[in-house]
């Protein structure tokens, strides 16, 4: 769900390179994940368009596959949020 105080079509003004100034709606923000056990994918990256930062990512299916938990972190996974 895209929430923004920058109107109906916000752009990634804090992003670097080719993403700078591009519309956030439709932008790929999660990529490169690979299966890492049952219901776990890791080794990918996630973009935070609000900060223009990219973090390492890990995704886990929870609640019998009804929920998706995503962790973005820098360095050691245990320190992520």
N, C-alpha and C positions, 0 to 999 in steps of 0.2 A: 504494500500500500504506500503510495507516494504521498508524503505530507510535506508541504513547503509553505513558507511565508513569502515566496518569490513569484506568486502568480500561478496560473494553471500550467505553464510550460517552463519550469525552471531548467537552467543549464548548469553544467558542472564547471563553474568558474574557478574552483580551487584545484581542479585536476591538472595534471601535466600532459604534455605531448599532444597526441592526436585527440584525446578526450576533452581537452580544454575548450570550454564554451559549447560543448555538444549537449543536446537535450538529455536529461536524465531519464525521462520516460522512454522505455524500450532499450536502454543501455544495459549491456551485459555487466553485471556487478559481481558474479560468482562464477569461477571457472577453474579448470584443471584438477578437479577432485577425482580420486581413484578409490575403488572399493578397498576397505581395510578391515575385513571381518564382516560379521553379520550386522546389517543396518548401520554401518559406519563408513564414511568416505572422508579421506584426508589427503593432504599434499596439494591442496588447491589454494586459491587466493580469493579474497573478497575486497571490493572497492567500497569505501565509505565516501559517497559523493559530497556529503556535507563538509568533510574535512579535506577531500582530495587525496586521501591516503589509502594505500593498499596494504592489507594484512594477510598473513597466512590463515588458512581456513580449515576447519574440521566440521563435518555435518553428521548428525546422528538422528535416526528415526526413533521416536519414543512413543509411548502410549499406544502400543500395538500398531504402529505405523500411521497414527492419526496426527502426530505432531512432528515437526522438523526442528531440531535444535541446532543452531549454528554458532560456532565460536570463532571469533577473529582474534588473532594474537600476533605479537611481535616477539621473536626469539623463542622462548620456552612456552609450550602450550599451557602448562599449569598456571601461567600468569595472565592468561587471556580473559576476555569477558564475553 
